[in-house]
Amino acid sequence: MVFSIMAMAPGGVGASLLTRGGDLRPEERAAMQAYINERYGLDKPLPQQYLRWLNNVSPLGFEKDGGSENHFGFKTPDLGMSFAKNRPVTELIADALPITLLLNLLSVPFIYTFSIILGVYSARYRGGVFDVGVGTTNLALYSLPVIWVGTLCIVFLSSKEYLDWFPTSGLHSLESDTWTFLPSVGRNGFEKGYLLDVLWHLFLPLMCLSYSSLAFLSKLTRTSVLENLQSDYARTARAKGASEASVLWNHVFRNSLLPLITITAGIIPGLLVGSVVVETIFSIDGMGRLVVDSVMVRDREVVLSITLITSILTLISYLIVDICYAIADPRVSYE
């Protein structure tokens, strides 16, 4: 589907490459178009182009030997070259992936930890001040679009006309290469160091990346815990003398994990492109921004490769979730 949409877009895949020619004469533009079509195989029928791409990314397929003959067998998958940047797709992904992983690996533990705590205690004190306050706050947070919140953060928290507390873009300051890794006191006074500088740059992106998911998972946890608080096994545990904290965390919470585990299925593939808006707003060169830029210039090889990787990770995450079901709930069995 992704291949077909990009192929049927106005101008085709090579349109963005031709726009770089500027004011070329007709014969020069025709020669450039012929070169691009031959180099990337864009002059072949679309089914043939797609089969060629499948063969390149597959570990089993046709590969040219030392001569011009093709032989069938195992080979190294090749994600191809980026049309726009003229670099291997694997290099572009290798540059962008660590940044996106850093963002998500910092936000995901924060989201799950606080959403579980807020959700469990909201259910425990249902109808109280804590429950009403957390529920109202979650509803407000979930209603705020990330693109609007990110823009407000830049305008009011990063702009020199207002508070100017945080940087507007990037992951580190220009002079951070000369600093030590940890904060220190030198001849020029206090230096925050490379680590503190990165965390300072990441504060607003992480906040924008986390608040919506935190609100959603907190409400989901509350609903799931409420369904189990008045169940027979919870009353039996209380009748046997178990403390309310033991009933809440050792019995009720474990049986409330299944909805949270189900949501986790989207976390692993979401690590790749889940921060598209945040990375674009704060000018962070991660996977999300790579996808947006590639779609804008119709860089087919990059878009297809990221789609392929995301699909594989989605299948793997479903398998992990099924295994976690059996671990969290003894009633689930795959015999």
C-alpha positions as CSV (number, residue, x, y, z in Angstrom):
1,M,0.0,0.0,0.0
2,V,2.8,2.4,0.9
3,F,4.6,1.6,-2.3
4,S,1.5,2.2,-4.4
5,I,0.6,5.5,-2.8
6,M,4.1,6.9,-3.3
7,A,4.2,5.6,-6.9
8,M,0.8,7.2,-7.8
9,A,1.7,10.5,-6.2
10,P,1.8,13.5,-8.6
11,G,5.1,13.5,-10.4
12,G,6.1,10.0,-9.2
13,V,9.0,9.1,-6.9
14,G,11.6,11.0,-8.9
15,A,9.8,14.3,-8.9
16,S,11.7,15.7,-5.8
17,L,15.0,14.9,-7.5
18,L,14.1,16.8,-10.6
19,T,13.2,19.9,-8.7
20,R,16.8,20.2,-7.7
21,G,17.8,21.0,-11.2
22,G,16.4,24.5,-11.0
23,D,16.2,26.2,-14.4
24,L,17.4,23.4,-16.5
25,R,16.9,23.5,-20.2
26,P,14.4,20.9,-21.6
27,E,17.1,18.6,-23.0
28,E,19.1,18.8,-19.8
29,R,16.0,18.0,-17.7
30,A,15.2,15.1,-20.0
31,A,18.7,13.7,-19.7
32,M,18.6,14.1,-15.9
33,Q,15.2,12.3,-15.7
34,A,16.6,9.5,-17.9
35,Y,19.6,9.1,-15.6
36,I,17.4,9.0,-12.5
37,N,15.0,6.5,-14.0
38,E,17.9,4.2,-15.1
39,R,19.8,4.5,-11.8
40,Y,16.8,3.8,-9.5
41,G,14.9,1.6,-11.9
42,L,12.0,4.0,-12.1
43,D,11.5,3.3,-15.8
44,K,10.4,-0.3,-15.1
45,P,6.8,-1.3,-14.6
46,L,5.6,-0.8,-11.0
47,P,5.1,-4.5,-10.2
48,Q,8.7,-5.1,-11.4
49,Q,10.0,-2.3,-9.2
50,Y,8.2,-3.7,-6.2
51,L,9.4,-7.2,-6.8
52,R,12.9,-5.9,-7.2
53,W,12.6,-4.1,-3.8
54,L,11.3,-7.2,-2.2
55,N,14.2,-9.2,-3.5
56,N,16.7,-6.6,-2.2
57,V,15.3,-6.6,1.4
58,S,14.8,-10.4,1.5
59,P,17.5,-12.6,3.1
60,L,16.6,-15.2,0.4
61,G,16.5,-14.3,-3.2
62,F,18.4,-13.6,-6.4
63,E,21.9,-12.0,-6.2
64,K,24.5,-11.3,-8.9
65,D,27.7,-13.2,-8.5
66,G,31.1,-11.9,-9.6
67,G,29.9,-11.7,-13.2
68,S,26.5,-10.8,-14.6
69,E,24.8,-14.1,-13.7
70,N,22.1,-14.2,-11.0
71,H,21.9,-17.1,-8.6
72,F,19.3,-17.9,-6.0
73,G,20.1,-18.4,-2.3
74,F,20.8,-16.7,1.0
75,K,22.1,-13.2,0.8
76,T,22.6,-10.0,2.9
77,P,19.4,-7.9,2.9
78,D,19.9,-4.5,1.3
79,L,17.6,-1.6,2.2
80,G,18.8,0.4,-0.7
81,M,20.0,4.0,-1.2
82,S,18.2,7.2,-0.2
83,F,17.1,9.1,-3.3
84,A,17.3,12.5,-1.5
85,K,20.5,12.1,0.5
86,N,22.4,9.6,-1.7
87,R,23.3,7.6,1.4
88,P,22.5,4.0,2.3
89,V,19.2,3.7,4.2
90,T,20.9,1.7,6.9
91,E,23.2,4.6,7.7
92,L,20.4,7.1,7.9
93,I,18.5,4.8,10.3
94,A,21.6,4.2,12.3
95,D,22.1,7.9,12.8
96,A,18.4,8.7,13.7
97,L,17.4,5.6,15.7
98,P,19.6,6.2,18.9
99,I,18.0,9.7,19.3
100,T,14.5,8.4,19.1
101,L,15.3,5.5,21.4
102,L,16.8,7.9,23.9
103,L,13.6,9.9,23.9
104,N,11.3,6.9,24.3
105,L,13.4,5.0,26.8
106,L,13.3,8.0,29.1
107,S,9.6,8.6,28.7
108,V,8.2,5.1,28.8
109,P,9.4,4.2,32.3
110,F,8.2,7.6,33.5
111,I,4.8,7.1,31.9
112,Y,4.2,3.6,33.2
113,T,5.4,4.2,36.7
114,F,3.3,7.3,37.4
115,S,0.2,6.1,35.4
116,I,0.2,2.9,37.5
117,I,0.5,4.7,40.8
118,L,-2.1,7.3,39.9
119,G,-4.5,4.8,38.5
120,V,-4.3,2.4,41.4
121,Y,-4.8,5.0,44.1
122,S,-7.5,6.7,42.1
123,A,-9.4,3.4,42.1
124,R,-8.6,2.8,45.8
125,Y,-10.0,6.2,46.8
126,R,-12.8,6.2,44.3
127,G,-14.9,9.3,44.5
128,G,-12.5,11.1,46.8
129,V,-10.6,14.4,46.3
130,F,-7.6,12.5,44.9
131,D,-9.7,10.6,42.4
132,V,-11.6,13.6,41.2
133,G,-8.5,15.7,40.9
134,V,-6.5,13.1,39.0
135,G,-9.4,12.3,36.8
136,T,-10.0,16.0,35.9
137,T,-6.4,16.6,35.2
138,N,-6.1,13.5,33.0
139,L,-9.1,14.5,31.0
140,A,-7.6,18.0,30.5
141,L,-4.2,16.6,29.5
142,Y,-5.6,14.0,27.1
143,S,-7.6,16.8,25.4
144,L,-4.6,19.0,24.6
145,P,-3.0,18.4,21.2
146,V,0.8,17.9,21.3
147,I,1.4,20.2,18.5
148,W,-0.3,23.1,20.3
149,V,1.4,22.3,23.7
150,G,4.8,22.1,22.1
151,T,4.3,25.4,20.3
152,L,3.2,27.1,23.6
153,C,6.3,25.6,25.4
154,I,8.6,27.1,22.8
155,V,6.8,30.5,22.8
156,F,6.5,31.0,26.6
157,L,9.2,28.8,28.1
158,S,12.0,29.0,25.5
159,S,11.5,32.5,24.0
160,K,13.6,35.4,25.1
161,E,10.5,37.6,25.1
162,Y,9.1,35.6,28.0
163,L,10.8,33.1,30.5
164,D,13.7,31.7,28.3
165,W,14.2,28.8,30.7
166,F,14.8,26.0,28.1
167,P,16.5,25.8,24.7
168,T,14.2,25.8,21.6
169,S,15.8,23.0,19.6
170,G,18.5,20.3,19.4
171,L,19.9,18.0,22.0
172,H,22.9,20.0,23.3
173,S,24.5,23.4,23.3
174,L,27.2,24.4,20.8
175,E,29.9,24.7,23.4
176,S,29.0,21.3,25.1
177,D,31.9,19.5,23.4
178,T,34.4,21.4,25.5
179,W,32.6,20.5,28.8
180,T,33.1,17.5,31.1
181,F,30.5,14.7,31.1
182,L,29.3,15.5,34.7
183,P,28.7,18.9,36.2
184,S,31.9,20.5,37.6
185,V,33.3,23.8,38.9
186,G,36.2,25.2,36.9
187,R,38.0,28.5,36.4
188,N,35.0,29.9,34.6
189,G,32.7,28.9,37.5
190,F,30.0,26.2,37.4
191,E,29.7,24.1,34.2
192,K,26.6,22.0,33.9
193,G,28.4,19.3,31.9
194,Y,27.4,17.3,28.9
195,L,24.9,15.1,30.7
196,L,23.0,17.9,32.4
197,D,23.0,19.9,29.2
198,V,21.3,17.0,27.3
199,L,18.7,16.5,30.0
200,W,18.0,20.3,30.0
201,H,17.4,20.1,26.2
202,L,15.3,17.0,26.6
203,F,13.0,18.3,29.3
204,L,10.3,20.0,27.1
205,P,10.3,17.2,24.4
206,L,9.9,14.5,27.1
207,M,7.1,16.4,28.7
208,C,5.3,16.8,25.4
209,L,5.9,13.2,24.6
210,S,4.6,11.9,27.9
211,Y,1.6,13.8,29.2
212,S,-1.0,12.4,26.8
213,S,0.1,8.7,27.3
214,L,0.3,9.3,31.0
215,A,-3.3,10.5,31.2
216,F,-4.6,7.7,29.0
217,L,-2.8,4.8,30.8
218,S,-3.7,6.3,34.2
219,K,-7.4,6.2,33.3
220,L,-7.0,2.7,31.9
221,T,-5.3,1.5,35.1
222,R,-8.1,3.0,37.2
223,T,-10.8,1.3,35.2
224,S,-9.1,-2.1,35.3
225,V,-8.4,-2.0,39.0
226,L,-12.0,-0.9,39.8
227,E,-13.3,-4.0,38.0
228,N,-11.2,-6.3,40.3
229,L,-11.5,-4.5,43.7
230,Q,-14.9,-5.9,44.5
231,S,-14.3,-9.3,43.0
232,D,-14.7,-12.6,45.0
233,Y,-10.9,-13.3,45.4
234,A,-10.3,-9.8,46.8
235,R,-13.0,-10.2,49.4
236,T,-11.6,-13.6,50.2
237,A,-8.1,-12.2,50.7
238,R,-9.5,-9.5,53.1
239,A,-11.5,-12.1,55.0
240,K,-8.3,-14.1,55.5
241,G,-6.7,-11.0,57.2
242,A,-4.6,-9.7,54.3
243,S,-3.8,-6.0,54.6
244,E,-5.5,-3.6,52.1
245,A,-2.1,-2.8,50.6
246,S,-1.5,-6.5,50.0
247,V,-4.9,-7.0,48.5
248,L,-4.4,-4.0,46.3
249,W,-0.9,-4.7,44.9
250,N,-0.5,-8.5,45.3
251,H,-3.9,-9.6,44.1
252,V,-6.0,-6.9,42.4
253,F,-3.2,-5.2,40.5
254,R,-1.7,-8.4,39.1
255,N,-5.1,-9.3,37.7
256,S,-5.5,-5.8,36.3
257,L,-2.4,-6.0,34.2
258,L,-3.9,-7.5,31.0
259,P,-5.2,-4.2,29.5
260,L,-1.8,-2.6,30.2
261,I,0.0,-5.5,28.6
262,T,-2.3,-5.2,25.6
263,I,-1.4,-1.5,25.2
264,T,2.3,-2.4,25.4
265,A,2.0,-4.1,22.1
266,G,2.1,-0.7,20.4
267,I,5.0,0.5,22.4
268,I,7.8,-1.4,20.7
269,P,7.0,-0.3,17.1
270,G,6.1,3.1,18.4
271,L,9.7,3.6,19.6
272,L,10.6,4.1,15.9
273,V,8.2,6.8,14.7
274,G,6.0,7.5,17.8
275,S,7.6,10.9,18.4
276,V,7.1,12.4,14.9
277,V,5.4,15.6,16.1
278,V,7.7,16.2,19.0
279,E,10.9,15.7,17.0
280,T,9.6,18.0,14.3
281,I,8.6,20.8,16.7
282,F,11.8,20.8,18.6
283,S,14.1,20.1,15.6
284,I,15.4,16.8,16.8
285,D,16.9,14.6,14.1
286,G,15.3,11.3,15.1
287,M,13.3,8.7,13.3
288,G,10.1,10.7,13.4
289,R,11.7,13.6,11.6
290,L,13.4,11.3,9.2
291,V,10.0,9.8,8.2
292,V,8.5,13.2,7.8
293,D,11.3,14.5,5.6
294,S,11.4,11.3,3.5
295,V,7.6,11.5,2.9
296,M,7.9,15.2,1.9
297,V,10.6,14.5,-0.7
298,R,9.1,11.1,-1.7
299,D,12.2,9.2,-0.7
300,R,10.7,5.8,-1.4
301,E,13.5,3.6,-0.1
302,V,13.6,5.2,3.3
303,V,9.8,5.2,3.8
304,L,9.5,1.5,2.7
305,S,12.4,0.4,4.9
306,I,11.0,2.1,8.0
307,T,7.5,0.6,7.2
308,L,9.1,-2.8,6.9
309,I,11.0,-2.5,10.2
310,T,8.0,-1.2,12.0
311,S,5.8,-4.1,10.7
312,I,8.4,-6.7,11.8
313,L,8.6,-5.1,15.3
314,T,4.8,-5.0,15.5
315,L,4.7,-8.8,14.9
316,I,7.4,-9.4,17.5
317,S,5.6,-7.2,20.0
318,Y,2.4,-9.2,19.6
319,L,4.4,-12.4,20.4
320,I,5.9,-10.8,23.5
321,V,2.5,-9.6,24.7
322,D,1.0,-13.2,24.3
323,I,3.9,-14.5,26.4
324,C,3.4,-11.8,29.0
325,Y,-0.3,-12.8,29.2
326,A,0.6,-16.2,30.4
327,I,3.1,-14.9,32.9
328,A,0.8,-12.3,34.4
329,D,-2.4,-14.5,34.5
330,P,-2.2,-18.2,35.4
331,R,-5.6,-18.7,33.7
332,V,-4.0,-18.0,30.3
333,S,-2.4,-21.1,28.8
334,Y,-1.1,-21.9,25.2
335,E,-0.9,-25.7,25.6
